[in-house]
């Protein structure tokens, strides 16, 4: 069964509940070595000396490696290979690694790292992306042909400047969103060894095991087919493990460990220092409309802080530009995007992938326009929301399906909206209350120019059960359990008849990364194709055993293939025992469709622009502001989503609530306190994230929908829920306290200033 009432048991639920499930962090082979790195600790400098003699002399130390010990290119990066495995001449941020130590124990490792004497000649740093693009700014990469401009993009549709000049009303704003850390529970880690056969065998907490092979091979001069990467369940990822964290360093350590297992684990402080972050962004935008509120034109610029290395910054900027018009009907658009190299921490993938930043800007503009026109912000959104078959702000017509209007309508029918006036009147003394709503959208998949395919393998065992060779890591979102449910429904078997093999590049087939709201859509489609092939094969083989001349009339049921005409049946265990292994395997591949004839609005983008499929949503946040302290408390959060058919209401609800919690954290809690390339909030006592006690009830509303190209009619929805809380809270704070929020996170000091209290 599918639909909002459907419930499927998580395949990993019991094992995780009793602590029996093994994560990568739980893999610690007896007698393994421990690896760790000496970080630069300075934001920008030349390396003038690196004395490792004392570290090498430390008891228990097996090896100390520097840039001279790195074979291959010593360069890593998903698109642009500009990040060293170990730095040899220059460091570009405080987390850059300069030496790698292998030791018999963690204690010996820590002592040896403290004994490495690194000398630096400081270079001028650049910490503001706008300043980085000045002509006289110090270069982060002196060899880069465009200075500190990593990437530039232009999206243009119609004649936006002329249309804007003809508008009856315009609103402009400069909006800032901060750097954000993923704060996953399982820290970056892995275990590796070089086998006697020359295979580099790795168990890593990663979102992209198949791509990791090629990253490691390129950086270290290896044959990718001699690298095996296994990815057990992840204890969270959110994009922060979509790219090399420990992988290349761990591989280098294993190559120098004499065949012994090596383990590397970053602690929380090191993860804050060296891990990827959501890009901080500055958006200067102008929106124009007719006197009746009909949107006419959008112009502006988006500037992203890439940090010192490219990673996926250009692609993230492209997605931000694609979504900068929101789910609204805007006939004229002109938007520029830039990514600047700085000496701040590395910007990388994070749930929302650039969409969160530009969504905050357009939604704040919609609120500003509503204020100028004296309109209800919700009504203005409904008036301009895209209908089915209408082109969006960049000229792409998304695949038909329920959109933002349907989602917002569902939220507006919720008591948190319909009873808001009474709720606000009932505010306690010295408390102000406000309510805000917003719309959301998020593209699904890699987008045009990037191969977005998945291959699935399904096996009938000799015992008559099945093995699913899962190729995409499950980082907590439940896709692995969804695959079991899909296969069980397709083959008319009990879920208990399926064993799930976790991603392993030796046994599974390539299926891309666990990212971009694509995982269940792409691999799920491939898996259902393999199920159809398996069903046909089982019917054909059973027809021979049952002397049936029409295999199509045979019916699969739990453990059996039955001929309804005669009542005769053959057990799947018998078929499994009789068939050779090759006949018990079925594979299939699915390739996600892209926009076949993209509009000439973003012609300079080669990768990831535009997209064909979108999920939509809407969000309401109700806030309480303490007039004496400026403290904000969320009274209610309501999120609606349209993401195709629902395989499990519980699974969708968990994803929506988790995404909303991260959006709330960005809006009210998570201040990186960045100064001169250093996060002042370097641990969880200073970098605050919302706990269960800080979060309100988060209601999840499902808007009925169906995606005909999706597996069982579903679309990806893991990201869309994160975009609503920021702008919804901002509008609620304006409703409550008259604060015009242009920068996140909002602090008590901001609110006290708006209320006229002490600053």
TORZA-423708 format. One record per residue (C-alpha): z, x negated, y negated. Coordinates in steps of 0.1 Angstrom, whole numbers. Each point is the difference from the previous one (the first is absolute). Layout:
REM TORZA-423708
TIVO      Z      X      Y
TIVO      Z      X      Y
...
This chain:
REM TORZA-423708
TIVO      Z      X      Y
TIVO      0      0      0
TIVO     -7    -11    -35
TIVO     11     15    -33
TIVO     31      2    -22
TIVO     22     11     29
TIVO    -11    -27     24
TIVO     26    -25     11
TIVO     -6    -30     22
TIVO     26    -24     12
TIVO     -2    -35    -15
TIVO     -9    -23     28
TIVO     23    -26    -15
TIVO     29     23    -10
TIVO     24     -5     29
TIVO     -5    -38      3
TIVO      6     -4    -37
TIVO     29     24     -1
TIVO     19    -20     27
TIVO    -11    -34    -13
TIVO    -22     -8     30
TIVO    -33     -3    -18
TIVO    -11    -36     -6
TIVO    -13    -11    -34
TIVO    -15    -33     -7
TIVO     33    -11    -15
TIVO     16      6     34
TIVO    -22    -25     18
TIVO     20    -33      2
TIVO    -11    -20     31
TIVO     28    -22     15
TIVO     -2    -35    -14
TIVO    -24      8    -28
TIVO     -3    -21    -31
TIVO      6     14    -35
TIVO    -24     -5    -28
TIVO      5      4    -38
TIVO    -16    -11    -32
TIVO     11    -18    -32
TIVO    -10     22    -29
TIVO    -10    -15    -34
TIVO     26     18    -21
TIVO    -21     -6    -31
TIVO    -27     23    -14
TIVO    -27    -25     -8
TIVO     -1    -37      5
TIVO    -17    -30     15
TIVO     16    -15     30
TIVO      8    -36     -9
TIVO     21     -9     30
TIVO     11     14     34
TIVO     26    -21     18
TIVO      6     14     35
TIVO     16    -31     16
TIVO     36     14     -1
TIVO    -12     33     14
TIVO    -18    -17     29
TIVO     32    -21      7
TIVO     21     32      3
TIVO     14      4     35
TIVO    -18     28     18
TIVO    -32     -2    -21
TIVO    -32     -1     21
TIVO    -26     -3    -28
TIVO     -4      2    -38
TIVO    -35      9    -10
TIVO    -18     -2    -34
TIVO    -34      7    -13
TIVO    -13    -31     17
TIVO      8     15     34
TIVO    -20     32     -6
TIVO    -34      0     18
TIVO    -28     23    -11
TIVO     -5     13    -35
TIVO     37      5     -8
TIVO    -11     32    -17
TIVO      9     36      8
TIVO     -8     34    -15
TIVO    -15     32     12
TIVO    -30      0    -24
TIVO      3    -31    -21
TIVO     14    -31     17
TIVO     20    -14    -29
TIVO     35     -3     14
TIVO     12    -32     16
TIVO     19      0     33
TIVO     20    -30    -14
TIVO     -5    -12    -36
TIVO     -9    -36     -4
TIVO     -8     -6    -37
TIVO     10     30    -20
TIVO     24     30      3
TIVO     -9     33    -17
TIVO     31     21      5
TIVO     36     -5     10
TIVO     -6     11     36
TIVO    -27    -25      8
TIVO      7    -20     31
TIVO     -1    -38     -1
TIVO     14    -11     34
TIVO      6     15     34
TIVO     29    -10     23
TIVO      4      6     37
TIVO     35     -4     14
TIVO     21      7     31
TIVO     23     24    -18
TIVO      2     21    -31
TIVO     29    -22    -12
TIVO    -21    -32      3
TIVO    -29     17    -16
TIVO     20     10    -31
TIVO     15    -34     -3
TIVO    -34    -17      2
TIVO    -16     23    -25
TIVO     28     -8    -25
TIVO     -7    -37      5
TIVO    -37      2    -11
TIVO     -3    -17    -34
TIVO    -29     16    -19
TIVO    -10    -13    -34
TIVO    -20     20    -24
TIVO    -17     -5    -34
TIVO      3     34    -17
TIVO    -31     17    -13
TIVO     -2     28    -26
TIVO      4     33     18
TIVO    -16     33     -8
TIVO     21     31      8
TIVO    -17     29    -19
TIVO    -34     11     12
TIVO    -12      7    -35
TIVO     10    -35    -12
TIVO    -16    -14     31
TIVO    -34     12    -12
TIVO      3    -17    -33
TIVO    -25    -28     -5
TIVO     27    -27     -5
TIVO     22     12     29
TIVO      9    -26     27
TIVO    -22      4     30
TIVO     17      9     33
TIVO    -32    -12     19
TIVO    -17    -25    -22
TIVO    -31      0     23
TIVO     -4     38     -3
TIVO    -32      7    -20
TIVO     14     29    -19
TIVO     33    -16     -9
TIVO     29     24      7
TIVO    -23     30      4
TIVO      1      6     37
TIVO    -21     32      0
TIVO    -16     24    -24
TIVO    -13     36      6
TIVO    -17     26    -21
TIVO     -2     37      9
TIVO    -24     20    -22
TIVO    -12     36      3
TIVO    -18     19    -28
TIVO      5    -11    -36
TIVO     38     -1     -4
TIVO      2    -15    -35
TIVO    -23     27    -14
TIVO     17     28     19
TIVO     34    -13    -12
TIVO    -11      1    -36
TIVO    -10     36      4
TIVO     32     11     16
TIVO     23     25    -19
TIVO     31    -19     11
TIVO      7    -34     14
TIVO     31    -17     13
TIVO      6    -37      7
TIVO     27    -20     16
TIVO      9    -34     14
TIVO     18      3     33
TIVO     18    -27     20
TIVO      9      0     37
TIVO     21    -28     15
TIVO     -2    -24     28
TIVO     16     15     31
TIVO     13    -16     32
TIVO     -6     18     34
TIVO     36     -5     12
TIVO     -9      6     36
TIVO     29     -2     25
TIVO    -16    -25     23
TIVO     -6    -32    -19
TIVO    -32    -21      4
TIVO      3    -18     33
TIVO    -18    -12     31
TIVO      1    -22     31
TIVO    -28    -22     13
TIVO     -9    -28     24
TIVO    -30    -19     11
TIVO     -5      6     37
TIVO    -11    -26     25
TIVO    -34     17      0
TIVO     -3     -7    -37
TIVO      6     36    -11
TIVO     21      6    -31
TIVO     21     29     11
TIVO     18     19    -28
TIVO     23     30     -3
TIVO      1     10    -37
TIVO     11     28    -22
TIVO    -34      8    -14
TIVO    -22     29    -11
TIVO    -33    -18     10
TIVO      2    -20     32
TIVO    -38     -3      5
TIVO     -6    -12    -36
TIVO     29    -24      4
TIVO    -19    -20     26
TIVO    -28     -7    -24
TIVO     24     -8    -29
TIVO     18    -25     22
TIVO    -32    -15     14
TIVO    -15     -5    -35
TIVO     31    -16    -14
TIVO      8    -23     29
TIVO    -35     -8     13
TIVO      5     19     33
TIVO    -23     21     22
TIVO     12     36     -6
TIVO     -7      9     36
TIVO     27    -24     11
TIVO     26     19    -21
TIVO     19     29     15
TIVO     20     22    -24
TIVO     24     27     13
TIVO     15     26    -24
TIVO     30     20     13
TIVO     14     29    -20
TIVO      6    -11    -36
TIVO     32      7    -18
TIVO    -20     11    -31
TIVO    -30    -15    -17
TIVO    -13     22    -29
TIVO    -28    -26     -6
TIVO     24    -30     -3
TIVO    -11    -12     35
TIVO    -37      7     -7
TIVO     -8    -36     -4
TIVO     14    -34     10
TIVO     37     -4     -5
TIVO     14    -22     28
TIVO    -32     -1     21
TIVO    -18    -32    -11
TIVO     33    -19     -5
TIVO     12     11     34
TIVO    -33    -10     16
TIVO      2    -34    -16
TIVO     35     -4     13
TIVO    -11     10     35
TIVO    -28    -26      0
TIVO     26    -27     -6
TIVO     27     13     24
TIVO    -12    -17     32
TIVO     -6     33     18
TIVO     35     14     -8
TIVO      6     35    -15
TIVO      6     -1    -38
TIVO     16     28    -20
TIVO     -1      6    -37
TIVO     19     27    -19
TIVO      2      4    -38
TIVO     32     12    -13
TIVO      2     27    -28
TIVO      2    -26    -28
TIVO    -30    -18     13
TIVO    -19     32      4
TIVO      7      9    -36
TIVO    -12    -34    -11
TIVO    -31     -5     21
TIVO    -11     35     13
TIVO    -27     22    -15
TIVO      9     25    -28
TIVO    -16     31    -15
TIVO    -20    -11    -29
TIVO     15      6    -34
TIVO    -25     17    -22
TIVO     -7      9    -37
TIVO    -23     29     -7
TIVO    -14      9    -34
TIVO    -17     33      3
TIVO    -13     29    -22
TIVO     -8     35     12
TIVO    -20     26    -20
TIVO     -3     37      4
TIVO    -14     32    -16
TIVO     23     22    -20
TIVO      5     22     31
TIVO     12    -29     21
TIVO    -33     -7     19
TIVO     -1    -38      7
TIVO    -30    -18    -14
TIVO      4    -38      0
TIVO     23    -28     12
TIVO     -2    -36    -12
TIVO     23    -30      3
TIVO      9    -32     17
TIVO     22    -10     30
TIVO     15    -34      3
TIVO     16    -12     32
TIVO     23    -30      6
TIVO    -15    -17     30
TIVO     26    -28      1
TIVO    -14    -35     10
TIVO    -22     10     29
TIVO    -27     26      5
TIVO     11     17     32
TIVO    -14     36     -5
TIVO      3      2    -37
TIVO    -36      8     -8
TIVO     -1     27     26
TIVO     32     15    -12
TIVO    -13      1    -35
TIVO    -32     17     12
TIVO     20     27     17
TIVO     21      5    -32
TIVO    -32      5    -20
TIVO    -14     24     25
TIVO     32     21     -3
TIVO      5     -4    -37
TIVO    -14     35     -8
TIVO     24     16     25
TIVO    -11     31     19
TIVO    -15     15    -32
TIVO    -34     10    -13
TIVO    -10    -26    -26
TIVO    -37     -2     -9
TIVO      1    -32    -20
TIVO     19    -32     10
TIVO      0    -36    -10
TIVO     28    -21     15
TIVO      3    -38      2
TIVO     23    -18     24
TIVO     11    -37      1
TIVO     22    -20     23
TIVO     16    -31    -15
TIVO     14    -30     18
TIVO     36     -8    -11
TIVO     29    -20     13
TIVO     19     30     11
TIVO      5     10     37
TIVO    -31      9     20
TIVO    -14     35     -5
TIVO    -10     17     32
TIVO     -5     32     19
TIVO     27     26     -4
TIVO     -1     37     10
TIVO    -23     16    -26
TIVO    -21    -32     -4
TIVO     -6      2    -38
TIVO     -1     38     -1
TIVO     36      4     -9
TIVO     -5    -20    -32
TIVO    -31     19    -13
TIVO     15     33     12
TIVO     30     -5    -22
TIVO    -23     -6    -31
TIVO    -22     31      5
TIVO     29     23      8
TIVO     19    -11    -31
TIVO    -32      6    -21
TIVO     -2     35     15
TIVO     36      6    -11
TIVO     -7    -14    -35
TIVO    -31     22     -3
TIVO     20     31     10
TIVO     26     -8    -27
TIVO    -27     -4    -26
TIVO    -16     33      9
TIVO     32     18      5
TIVO     -9      7     36
TIVO     19      2     32
TIVO     -7    -33     18
TIVO     -4     18     33
TIVO    -25     24    -14
TIVO    -21    -27    -16
TIVO     -2    -18     33
TIVO    -11     31     19
TIVO    -27      6    -27
TIVO    -15    -34      5
TIVO      6     -7     37
TIVO    -31     -8     21
TIVO    -14     28     20
TIVO    -17     -5     34
TIVO    -34    -16     -4
TIVO      6    -12    -35
TIVO     -4    -37    -10
TIVO     30    -19    -10
TIVO      5    -23    -31
TIVO    -21    -27     15
TIVO    -28     23     12
TIVO      9      2     37
TIVO      2     33     17
TIVO     28     -2     25
TIVO     -3     16     34
TIVO      9     37     -3
TIVO     36      9      7
TIVO     31     13    -16
TIVO      6    -18    -33
TIVO     26     -5    -27
TIVO     -3     36    -13
TIVO     10     15     33
TIVO     29    -25      3
TIVO     12      6    -35
TIVO     -1     38      6
TIVO     22     -5     30
TIVO     25    -20    -21
TIVO      0     26    -28
TIVO      9     27     25
TIVO     32    -19     10
TIVO     33     12    -13
TIVO      6    -34    -17
TIVO    -28     10    -24
TIVO      3     38     -1
TIVO     37     -1     -6
TIVO      0    -31    -23
TIVO     10     18    -32
TIVO     32     14     15
TIVO      8    -34     16
TIVO     -4    -17    -33
TIVO     23     25    -18
TIVO     27     -6     26
TIVO      3    -37     -8
TIVO     36    -12     -1
TIVO     14    -13    -33
TIVO    -15    -33    -13
TIVO    -29      4     24
TIVO    -36      7     -7
TIVO    -25     12     26
TIVO    -37     -2      2
TIVO    -29      7     24
TIVO    -33    -18      3
TIVO    -31      5     22
TIVO    -29    -22      8
TIVO    -31     -2     21
TIVO     -9    -27     25
TIVO    -30    -14     19
TIVO     -6    -30     23
TIVO    -32    -12     16
TIVO     -1     -7     37
TIVO    -14    -31     16
TIVO    -14    -33    -12
TIVO    -28     15    -20
TIVO    -36    -10     -3
TIVO    -10    -36      7
TIVO     28     -7     25
TIVO     -6      7     37
TIVO     25     27      9
TIVO     -1      4     37
TIVO     24      3     30
TIVO     -5     -4     37
TIVO     22     15     26
TIVO      6     -7     37
TIVO     14     25     25
TIVO      9     -8     36
TIVO      7     22     30
TIVO     26    -18     21
TIVO      1     -1     38
TIVO     30     23     -2
TIVO    -20     27    -18
TIVO     16     -6    -34
TIVO    -17    -14    -31
TIVO      3    -30    -23
TIVO    -10      1    -36
TIVO     -8    -34    -14
TIVO     12      5    -36
TIVO    -18    -23    -24
TIVO     18      8    -33
TIVO     36     -8     -6
TIVO     26     27     -4
TIVO     22    -10    -29
TIVO     22     31      2
TIVO    -25     27    -10
TIVO     -3     14     35
TIVO    -37     -6      6
TIVO      7    -14     35
TIVO     16     33     10
TIVO    -28     19    -16
TIVO    -24    -18     22
TIVO     19     10     31
TIVO      0     37    -11
TIVO    -37     -1     -7
TIVO     -9    -14     33
TIVO     23     23     19
TIVO    -16     30    -17
TIVO    -35    -13      6
TIVO      5     -6     37
TIVO     24     29      6
TIVO     28    -22     12
TIVO     37     -4     -7
TIVO      8    -26    -27
TIVO     22    -16     26
TIVO    -32     -9     19
TIVO    -10    -25    -26
TIVO     13    -36     -6
TIVO     -7    -16    -33
TIVO    -10    -36     -1
TIVO      9    -15    -34
TIVO    -26    -20    -19
TIVO    -10    -32     18
TIVO    -32    -18     -9
TIVO     -4    -11     37
TIVO      0     35     15
TIVO     -8     25    -29
TIVO    -32      4    -20
TIVO     -3     -6    -37
TIVO      9     30    -22
TIVO      7    -14    -35
TIVO     33     -1    -18
TIVO     28     26     -1
TIVO     -6      8    -36
TIVO    -20     21    -24
TIVO     10     34     15
TIVO    -26     -7     26
TIVO     19     -8     32
TIVO      3     34     17
TIVO    -35     11    -13
TIVO    -20    -30     13
TIVO     18     -9     32
TIVO      8     36      8
TIVO    -37      8     -1
TIVO     -8    -30     21
TIVO     27     10     25
TIVO    -13     36      3
TIVO    -34    -14      7
TIVO     14    -21     28
TIVO     19     31     13
TIVO    -33     20      1
TIVO    -16    -28     19
TIVO     30     -2     24
TIVO     -1     38      5
TIVO    -37     -2      9
TIVO      6    -29     24
TIVO     29     18     17
TIVO    -20     32      5
TIVO    -29    -20     14
TIVO     21    -19     25
TIVO     21     31      9
TIVO    -32     20      6
TIVO    -10    -25     27
TIVO     34      4     16
TIVO      0     38     -2
TIVO    -37      4     10
TIVO     -6     17    -33
TIVO    -36      2    -13
TIVO     11      8    -36
TIVO     25    -25    -14
TIVO      1     19    -33
TIVO     19     29     16
TIVO     28    -22     11
TIVO     33      3    -19
TIVO     25    -28     -8
TIVO     37      9      2
TIVO     31    -21      2
TIVO     -6    -25     28
TIVO    -30     19     15
TIVO    -37      8     -3
TIVO     -6     35     14
TIVO    -31     20     10
TIVO      8     36    -12
TIVO    -27     14     22
TIVO     17    -11     32
TIVO     35     -9    -11
TIVO     -3    -35     15
TIVO     14    -28    -20
TIVO      1    -38      1
TIVO     30    -19    -13
TIVO     -7    -25    -28
TIVO     21    -25     20
TIVO    -26      2     28
TIVO    -29     -6    -25
TIVO     20    -29    -15
TIVO      5    -15     34
TIVO    -36      3     11
TIVO    -17    -12    -32
TIVO     -5    -37     -9
TIVO     16    -10    -33
TIVO    -33      0    -19
TIVO     -6     36      9
TIVO     35      9    -11
TIVO     -6    -13    -35
TIVO    -16     18    -29
TIVO     -6    -13    -35
TIVO    -14     15    -32
TIVO     -5    -10    -36
TIVO      2     20    -32
TIVO    -15    -11    -34
TIVO     13     18    -31
TIVO    -27     16    -21
TIVO     -5    -13    -35
TIVO    -16     13    -31
TIVO    -37     -4      9
TIVO    -15      1    -35
TIVO     28    -11    -23
TIVO     -4      8    -37
TIVO     -8    -29    -22
TIVO     34      1    -17
TIVO     16    -30     16
TIVO    -30    -21      9
TIVO     17    -33     -2
TIVO     24      8     28
TIVO    -11    -15     33
TIVO     31      9     20
TIVO     20     32      3
TIVO    -17     23    -26
TIVO     -3     29      1
TIVO     15     22     27
TIVO    -11     32     17
TIVO     32     15     13
TIVO     31      8    -21
TIVO     34     16      7
TIVO     16     20    -27
TIVO     35     12    -10
TIVO     23     11    -28
TIVO     35     -8     -8
TIVO     29     16    -19
TIVO     31    -19    -11
TIVO     31     16    -15
TIVO     24    -23    -19
TIVO     34      0    -15
TIVO      8    -24    -29
TIVO     36     -9     -8
TIVO      1      1    -39
TIVO     30    -24      0
TIVO    -13    -28     24
TIVO    -38      6      1
TIVO      3      1     38
TIVO    -27     21     17
TIVO      5     20     31
TIVO    -27     17     19
TIVO      8     36      9
TIVO    -31      8     20
TIVO    -33    -14     11
TIVO    -28     21     14
TIVO    -32    -16     14
TIVO    -30     19     13
TIVO    -28    -17     19
TIVO    -35      9     13
TIVO     -9    -24     27
TIVO    -20     20     25
TIVO     17     16     30
TIVO     35    -10      8
TIVO      7    -16     34
TIVO     38      0     -6
TIVO     18     16    -29
TIVO     29    -23      6
TIVO    -22    -31     -1
TIVO    -17     11    -33
TIVO     33     10    -16
TIVO     14    -35      8
TIVO    -30    -17    -15
TIVO      1     21    -31
TIVO     37     -5     -5
TIVO     -2    -37      5
TIVO    -29     -3    -24
TIVO     18     21    -26
TIVO     32    -21      4
TIVO    -20    -32     -8
TIVO    -15     18    -31
TIVO     34     10    -11
TIVO     12    -36      4
TIVO    -28    -13    -22
TIVO      7     26    -26
TIVO     38     -3     -4
TIVO     14    -30     20
TIVO    -22    -29      8
TIVO      1    -25    -29
TIVO    -12    -34     11
TIVO     15    -17    -31
TIVO    -30    -24     -1
TIVO      4    -29    -23
TIVO    -21    -32      0
TIVO    -14      8     34
TIVO     34      6     16
TIVO     13     33     12
TIVO     35      2    -14
TIVO      7     27     26
TIVO     -3    -23     30
TIVO     20     19     25
TIVO     11     36      8
TIVO     32     -3    -21
TIVO    -22     -3    -31
TIVO    -33     15     10
TIVO     11     36      5
TIVO    -19     26     21
TIVO     11     36      4
TIVO     22      7     30
TIVO      4     34     17
TIVO     28      8    -25
TIVO    -23     -6    -30
TIVO    -28     22     13
TIVO     -3     37     -5
TIVO    -11     25     26
TIVO    -38     -7      4
TIVO    -18     31     11
TIVO    -34     -5     16
TIVO    -26     28     -3
TIVO    -31      0     22
TIVO    -32     14    -14
TIVO    -22     13     28
TIVO    -31    -20      3
TIVO    -24    -14     26
TIVO    -20    -32      0
TIVO    -30      5     23
TIVO     -7    -37      5
TIVO     37     -9      7
TIVO     16     -2     34
TIVO     13     35      7
TIVO     -9      8    -36
TIVO     25    -23    -18
TIVO     -3    -25    -29
TIVO     21    -29     -9
TIVO     31      8    -22
TIVO     23    -30      2
TIVO     -5    -10    -37
TIVO     -7     31    -21
TIVO     37     10     -3
TIVO     10    -31    -19
TIVO    -20      8    -31
TIVO     18     31    -12
TIVO     36     -8     -7
TIVO     -6    -26    -28
TIVO    -20     23    -24
TIVO     19     31     11
TIVO     33    -16     -8
TIVO    -14    -12    -33
TIVO    -11     35    -10
TIVO     34     14     12
TIVO     18    -25    -23
TIVO    -22     11    -29
TIVO      9     36      8
TIVO     37     -8      2
TIVO      5    -27    -27
TIVO    -32     -3    -20
TIVO     -6    -35     13
TIVO    -37    -11      0
TIVO     -1    -22     31
TIVO    -27    -26     -1
TIVO     17    -27     21
TIVO     16      0     35
TIVO     28     -3     10
TIVO     18     23    -24
TIVO     34    -14     -9
TIVO     32     17    -13
TIVO     -5    -20    -32
TIVO    -34     17     -5
TIVO     16     34      4
TIVO     30     -7    -23
TIVO    -25    -11    -27
TIVO    -20     32      4
TIVO     32     20     -2
TIVO     11    -18    -31
TIVO     30    -16     17
TIVO     11    -37     -1
TIVO    -27    -24     12
